[in-house]
Each structure stands twice: as C-alpha cells, then as structure tokens.
Amino acid sequence: MHRIRAIAATRSSSARMGVLGGGHVSRPAGVMESNPYATDALEIDTMQPRIQSPAITVRGAMNALHRLSGAIDAAGVPVTTRFLLELRASQINGCAVCVDMHARELKAAGEPDERINAVAVWRETPYFTDAERAALALTEAATRIADRPDAVPDEVWDEAARHYDEAQLGGLVLAIAGINAWNRINAATRQITGPWVEQFIRKEPAAQAA
C-alpha cells in the first residue's frame, strides 16, 4: 500500500525532476501538484512517478535526446507533421505526458480541434493532407513493428517517399524513433501529466507550423 502523502504547493530546489514526453524539457516533480480530478487521497498518492526519469538521472541522456531533436528539426520535416506523428505514437504507446503535451502543442500552433481530436482515427476523417496521412501511416507501422512480419511494408514506405525527400524521410524515421524512446521512458517509469505541461510546450509561429 502506498503511503498517503499531502500534496505540497511548492517544493525545495532539491526536488526530484520529471520529464515532459517528447518535449525535451524537465520539470520539478517529486510529487505532482494537487490533482483536481482525483476522487480520494489514495488516488492522489498513487499517481506518482515510480522513479525519477532516467532521461534526467542517467548522465548524458538528456543532452543526447536534445541533440537528436535538433537533428530532426534540421531535416526539414514540417513542424505540424512532427507534432501529429508524436501525438499518434504517444496514443499507441499510452504515454499520458506525451499525449497531453503534443495535443497542446498542436493547439498552440493554431490547429483546429477537429484535427487534434481526430488524430487517432485519421483514416476515417477528411482533416489531413495526403502527406500527413503518409507520415501517420509510417508512424503507426514503425511504432507497431511487432505486429507484422514486414514491420514497415513497402506500400507504407513508398507512399511516404512520394511526399518527402530523402532528408525528410530520415527526419521522419528519427522523429518516430525519438518519440517512441520518450514514450517508453515515461510509460515504464509512470511519469504523470498535469496542467503544468502548458508552460513547457513547444510553441511555433503559425507560419512555421503550417
């Protein structure tokens, strides 16, 4: 049984650090802020990270993840496309921090609710371009690599290659690998999301996010 603890409004500078999913930043998070949706004290107490995020505690890990993110930015993948694929992979992997963060990033980039809400069912909606659909299909295949003998079928790859040049394809592959890494770090250690993610989301000007 987890020990029930009071939720502190503020913490000292020695507080443990938690990690935002896919977002390349950290937050003080030894005990998450009070959860207005929790039904009782036990629920509040059990919604704690299992450990500090390895992205923080393993020396050099965060810097390496930051460098990977910078390389992806330089590959020419449209920012909105990256946010979409990061949200989709995070939905598949059940990473609460990443789902919350990347949905907020899309909103901050000026994306309408119809597109944000329909990412999980993109095949059955008219809200995405052919290029975005190709990136989402590649994301799903490369995230669910154990689902089929040919992890990423030729038709999925070829459709992506119709819309993106070689550098952008490389950026897509790295972006998918990167968000899957963040998802697994956060899900395995049970990092907890909350309203605090709003201050850390990546905000892109509308012209860059288009």
Legacy VTK file of the C-alpha trace (Angstrom):
# vtk DataFile Version 3.0
C-alpha trace
ASCII
DATASET POLYDATA
POINTS 210 float
0.000 0.000 0.000
1.375 3.363 -0.956
1.764 5.799 1.891
-0.733 8.645 1.588
1.066 11.934 1.396
-0.148 15.518 1.346
0.383 17.376 -1.906
2.764 20.281 -1.377
2.107 23.514 -3.238
5.819 24.238 -3.558
8.979 22.167 -3.254
12.625 22.889 -2.470
15.307 23.243 -5.123
16.421 19.676 -4.342
13.099 18.243 -5.543
13.309 15.326 -7.951
12.951 16.090 -11.643
10.410 14.609 -14.041
10.410 14.755 -17.841
7.957 16.046 -20.369
7.198 13.465 -23.005
8.853 14.041 -26.305
9.296 17.668 -25.418
12.940 17.832 -24.433
12.424 19.753 -21.158
12.140 18.909 -17.477
10.060 19.943 -14.520
10.238 19.722 -10.714
8.039 16.750 -9.936
8.876 14.814 -6.825
5.161 14.785 -6.022
2.802 16.102 -8.645
0.672 19.133 -7.945
-2.794 18.589 -6.488
-5.000 16.751 -8.974
-8.493 18.307 -9.133
-9.800 15.173 -10.870
-8.710 12.681 -8.204
-11.565 11.147 -6.226
-9.753 10.497 -2.966
-6.429 10.854 -1.189
-5.281 7.354 -2.143
-5.800 8.095 -5.843
-3.765 11.281 -5.491
-0.978 9.406 -3.728
-0.738 6.543 -6.182
-0.429 8.944 -9.150
3.294 9.359 -8.631
6.264 8.562 -10.865
7.858 5.233 -9.957
11.337 6.783 -10.088
12.980 9.915 -11.326
13.095 9.891 -15.090
16.177 8.095 -16.451
16.439 10.903 -19.001
17.407 13.071 -16.025
19.311 10.641 -13.804
21.462 8.853 -16.412
24.412 11.075 -17.169
24.393 12.432 -20.712
20.965 11.048 -21.613
19.119 14.355 -21.747
21.822 16.035 -23.816
21.744 13.151 -26.275
17.956 13.401 -26.605
18.243 17.148 -27.144
20.822 16.664 -29.875
18.578 14.130 -31.609
15.704 16.612 -31.517
17.902 19.296 -33.052
18.942 16.974 -35.861
15.278 16.211 -36.600
14.495 19.936 -36.745
17.260 20.390 -39.311
15.920 17.621 -41.569
13.042 19.727 -42.877
10.048 17.822 -41.510
7.119 20.274 -41.182
6.611 21.152 -37.537
2.898 20.335 -37.572
3.616 16.956 -39.153
6.088 16.222 -36.375
3.541 17.183 -33.720
0.941 14.943 -35.382
3.193 11.899 -35.520
4.379 12.477 -31.958
0.777 12.593 -30.769
-0.153 9.453 -32.723
2.766 7.376 -31.470
2.074 8.533 -27.924
-1.564 7.459 -28.206
-0.487 4.000 -29.368
2.072 3.651 -26.571
-0.174 5.035 -23.828
2.162 7.832 -22.742
-0.004 10.317 -20.867
2.605 13.073 -20.668
3.331 12.900 -24.398
-0.326 12.763 -25.460
-1.117 15.779 -23.302
1.915 17.743 -24.413
1.685 17.208 -28.160
-2.050 17.866 -28.261
-1.336 21.172 -26.545
1.486 21.916 -28.983
-0.856 21.403 -31.921
-3.376 23.742 -30.301
-0.672 26.359 -29.707
0.360 26.071 -33.360
-3.166 27.095 -34.367
-4.505 23.660 -35.277
-8.322 23.302 -35.017
-9.887 20.895 -32.545
-11.208 18.740 -35.397
-7.693 17.784 -36.451
-6.327 17.326 -32.933
-9.274 15.183 -31.820
-9.195 13.043 -34.967
-5.521 12.028 -34.946
-6.344 8.581 -33.560
-8.866 7.998 -36.374
-7.108 9.857 -39.175
-8.026 7.268 -41.810
-11.750 7.926 -41.368
-11.612 11.730 -41.451
-11.098 14.399 -44.157
-8.926 16.639 -41.985
-5.424 15.576 -43.060
-3.396 16.094 -46.203
-2.040 13.172 -48.210
1.456 13.947 -46.943
0.282 13.954 -43.327
-1.559 10.668 -43.884
1.614 9.123 -45.261
3.577 10.295 -42.217
0.921 8.969 -39.835
0.843 5.583 -41.593
4.639 5.370 -41.369
4.442 6.331 -37.692
1.953 3.583 -36.923
3.944 0.923 -38.787
7.287 1.916 -37.265
5.765 2.092 -33.779
3.968 -1.263 -34.024
6.940 -3.123 -35.518
5.998 -6.439 -33.861
2.529 -6.519 -35.411
3.564 -7.973 -38.792
6.475 -9.930 -40.298
7.348 -6.996 -42.572
7.449 -4.261 -39.956
7.142 -1.365 -42.413
5.520 -2.602 -45.655
6.787 -1.294 -48.968
3.465 0.407 -49.723
3.697 2.418 -46.491
7.287 3.444 -47.176
6.675 4.189 -50.843
3.718 6.433 -50.048
5.830 8.406 -47.589
8.588 8.668 -50.210
6.093 10.234 -52.639
5.676 13.212 -50.315
9.051 13.628 -48.594
12.598 13.787 -49.921
15.366 11.600 -48.525
16.412 14.064 -45.835
12.822 14.482 -44.679
12.272 10.708 -44.692
15.315 10.379 -42.472
13.896 13.077 -40.216
10.557 11.264 -40.025
12.242 7.997 -39.081
14.293 9.720 -36.386
11.245 11.614 -35.105
9.304 8.350 -34.809
12.228 6.671 -33.056
12.648 9.668 -30.757
9.037 9.855 -29.625
8.963 6.101 -29.071
12.003 6.482 -26.831
10.289 9.221 -24.812
7.077 7.174 -24.627
8.934 4.180 -23.245
10.894 6.225 -20.733
7.738 7.882 -19.435
5.427 4.858 -19.551
7.878 2.475 -17.904
8.542 4.886 -15.022
4.921 6.098 -14.931
5.608 9.801 -15.346
2.427 11.759 -14.605
0.991 14.549 -16.704
-0.978 17.540 -15.484
-1.767 21.193 -16.189
1.915 22.006 -15.591
2.799 20.835 -19.122
1.308 24.011 -20.574
4.291 26.110 -19.527
6.728 23.768 -21.246
5.114 23.030 -24.596
6.938 23.984 -27.750
5.206 26.971 -29.309
5.743 27.513 -33.020
4.637 30.547 -35.064
1.717 29.667 -37.298
3.789 30.182 -40.455
6.317 27.545 -39.355
3.660 25.106 -38.173
1.758 25.108 -41.475
LINES 1 211
210 0 1 2 3 4 5 6 7 8 9 10 11 12 13 14 15 16 17 18 19 20 21 22 23 24 25 26 27 28 29 30 31 32 33 34 35 36 37 38 39 40 41 42 43 44 45 46 47 48 49 50 51 52 53 54 55 56 57 58 59 60 61 62 63 64 65 66 67 68 69 70 71 72 73 74 75 76 77 78 79 80 81 82 83 84 85 86 87 88 89 90 91 92 93 94 95 96 97 98 99 100 101 102 103 104 105 106 107 108 109 110 111 112 113 114 115 116 117 118 119 120 121 122 123 124 125 126 127 128 129 130 131 132 133 134 135 136 137 138 139 140 141 142 143 144 145 146 147 148 149 150 151 152 153 154 155 156 157 158 159 160 161 162 163 164 165 166 167 168 169 170 171 172 173 174 175 176 177 178 179 180 181 182 183 184 185 186 187 188 189 190 191 192 193 194 195 196 197 198 199 200 201 202 203 204 205 206 207 208 209
